[in-house]
Amino acid sequence: MVIRDKIFSTITDVFKRHGAVTIDTPVFELREVLTGKYGEDSKLIYDLADQGGEICSLRYDLTVPFARWLAMNPSIQSIKRYHIAKVYRRDQPAMTKGRMREFYQCDFDIAGTYDPMLPDAEILRITTEILDSLNMGSYTIKINHRKILDGLFQVCGVPTDKIRSISSAVDKLDKATWEDVRKEMTEEKGLDPEVADKIGEYVLKKGGRELLDELLKDETLTSNESFASGLKDMGLLFDYLEVLRVMPKLSFDLSLARGLDYYTGIIYEVVTEASAPPAGKDAKLRRAPKSDDPDADRSNDDSIGIGSIAAGGRYDELVGMFANSAKGRVPCVGISFGVDRIFSIIKARMTGEIRGNEVEVYVMAFGGKGFTGLLKERMEICRILWDADIKAEFMYKNKPKLSQQFTGAEKNGVPFAVVFGEDELKEGKVKIKEMGLPEGHPEKNGVDVRIDSLVVEIRKRLAQEAGTSGIEGELEMVALEGEKAPE
Amino acid sequence: MVIRDKIFSTITDVFKRHGAVTIDTPVFELREVLTGKYGEDSKLIYDLADQGGEICSLRYDLTVPFARWLAMNPSIQSIKRYHIAKVYRRDQPAMTKGRMREFYQCDFDIAGTYDPMLPDAEILRITTEILDSLNMGSYTIKINHRKILDGLFQVCGVPTDKIRSISSAVDKLDKATWEDVRKEMTEEKGLDPEVADKIGEYVLKKGGRELLDELLKDETLTSNESFASGLKDMGLLFDYLEVLRVMPKLSFDLSLARGLDYYTGIIYEVVTEASAPPAGKDAKLRRAPKSDDPDADRSNDDSIGIGSIAAGGRYDELVGMFANSAKGRVPCVGISFGVDRIFSIIKARMTGEIRGNEVEVYVMAFGGKGFTGLLKERMEICRILWDADIKAEFMYKNKPKLSQQFTGAEKNGVPFAVVFGEDELKEGKVKIKEMGLPEGHPEKNGVDVRIDSLVVEIRKRLAQEAGTSGIEGELEMVALEGEKAPE
């Protein structure tokens, strides 16, 4: 829970840094809005009971509701929007014991008519900011363009009515061999083997700007209008991504096709080493067993793609499908982050135990015989810390033992303890004790500070802490090397 | 959207300051879990269609799902949890055109077996921190105790089977006169008029600690076990709230009863002047017309109570209703904030226009004849700001006019502009311009800064800004006094 929350706040911070606002579209849509948008996966849509009134279903993703919302609000001609929310799908609908799956999607979209490739470039910049903030390690943004792909298929001689199905066969090249894909195209989909071989010459290519330059020299390809137009977009995008320092993360990949029909321009998918799919036929198992545990790996969000952690593209026509007037046809570009998969990767990489909460200071008291518990004094110190926006807790017990209080702090990996007895209080002092210090450390037994400088002293130490730890550090417990509480 | 988001982040910050974590319970529950928990309002529960599998409904509130979750996870014997999420109710279910209502609830609960009144005191402290952070102005926390109320009714001679219905009549004293309530008790509910008059002697009382002291002296009352036990709790709570500086906000109100059956200890409700209900019979209209606008006042969340902005209490038995073993019977205390009502109050109080986003700097360029647009340079300056976690935007246009760029900044109330032309760039400089400065202000035309100190200079100005504005200030646009962009 703490990890997921941290992922959300990291992502939200980046979105806001780029001027995005959140729009909260309803969890339910008229059934007809969702019908016909998801192809054969429509059977996974969850319907509400007809209790009188409109016939509704639960949202299947966040993109269609956003497009519907834009179409219904034609006064909004441009917006940068993010939305972190759950979407709903029926699990194993073919089986008798159908269950509802709910999982998070985290979408960012830029809607509006702008000069070419500018919002597209910013979305990819945002993607790198998010993945870098999350310490995702090495990752690659695979990128392609629907017009490049369509032009390529036209030049190779794919019949128009086969373009989408051949496209989806090519999309499998990240997890299948060329031989398998060629077989699917020729045997299953009836493509002329010569045409398939021509496709094969191109779609296995990937690279950076040098691939773009190579394609620009190919006159057969560039004479195709769609291809040339896509390539022009891509060149402009690369120029911008150079400025925004995104290019090192990019792989121009001619096999990337993306399943959804509604993309019209650039398309992209982010893969990390950690999320690479198993090779071979296991990769075809698109659905893993599900668990009731909300923290389980529910990374089988088919809309992101196997093995990837984010995906998206430009969809200039989707809003128009819901619009009544030309004004409602707003072009959009967006990305969807697979937060559940990101969560699994971060969790798997964490070495220590995970902190139970974000408390920074545990306030505790001790005393000898006749110890009263100093309950109100502990409350008073907490109040001072809370007033200073420091996250603090005390034990809900009238007369707790010091060892119990240390255990309470350790349980949640709280980094600092404020400890006092009657004597300290009489002098207007308390002790700040950093948890988990090794034996022999000069501050192992704590440092005395005056109560009126407690806030300053705690803040100083918290700032030092924050300076030295990344997202895992913040989330992990401090190592407790034989911490023993004085009794 | 921006206001609601700000309210959520303010509330969440306070919850975390007290060591809370968020738990995300599912949006759907088995229908049987919800059945029989909401009395006659059960008809407002929204059901999912039976598409095979388990029969589910959408959650009606956040408390019952939390209690169900606790009961199913007996290893969790204590937790401080918050949850901000939507709940679902059928709107006007009696009419043919039934609609779904969805609105936010924002709950905080402390579960666990502790020494008496400690979590209860912290919840009320959290309540004041939240309302103070939100600048809610003057508010009152009305407080009472179920055992005090039950004891009172027993002493006055209310038959046991009438206690709940008499209790709910008394609860109406915040919006009805004593005469009306007495009439309901005697005529509608068949209570002996003498008993009603005895009740009247007590339930009109409200006050602070002096009321507690007065009641302690009343031997008829204190000889009742339930009453004495409630009064003892209340005294302890007052002691703690004194330390936590919550007492000035409190009103011990013997008429407060709260509708829900599951409360077993202290109960509370927060009212502000702004949320006071209209007097007289209009107050009985519990449902206002609904709008499709997600920002509309959907403050008719009956579970919070009319005219109040937060409410809650101790519920020690609810978890046990779902538990299979004694271990699963965890006592809880919690509060629910009516975020939609808080939203309406904050919005109504704002005087200026509301900012469209949180962007801090709008990066713009200008030039004379042959102006190239300096697009990549604007992107580069934005990149520098983004790297420094400063919220920045530029116009998605190759060659925008300066006036267009100023309009873009003004539209969203962005506080600072960074402006440059070819000449500034050659000298390694840009201009920082604070938006909305009056004519004649020495910095009206901006201040030149070196690009390598831009981040420092912007941070300095943002820190000054933040120091001078509360939540409304942050959300409102800067006043633009005849701002004219140089062309």
Interface residues (C-beta under 8 A of the other chain):
Chain A: M1 V2 R4 D5 D13 K16 R17 H18 G19 A20 V21 T22 I23 D24 P26 V27 F28 Y46 D47 L48 A49 D50 Q51 G52 G53 E54 C56 L58 K80 K86 Y88 R90 P93 M95 T96 K97 G98 R99 M100 E102 G112 Y114 D115 L118 P119 A121 R125 E129 D239 Y240 V243 L244 R245 P294 G356 N357 E358 V359 K376 M379 E380 R383 W386 D389 I390 K391 A392 E393 Y396 K397 N398 N412
Chain B: M1 V2 R4 D5 D13 K16 R17 H18 G19 A20 V21 T22 I23 D24 P26 V27 F28 Y46 D47 L48 A49 D50 Q51 G52 G53 E54 C56 L58 K80 K86 Y88 R90 P93 M95 T96 K97 G98 R99 M100 E102 G112 Y114 D115 L118 P119 A121 R125 E129 D239 Y240 V243 L244 R245 P294 G356 N357 E358 V359 K376 M379 E380 R383 W386 D389 I390 K391 A392 E393 Y396 K397 N398 N412
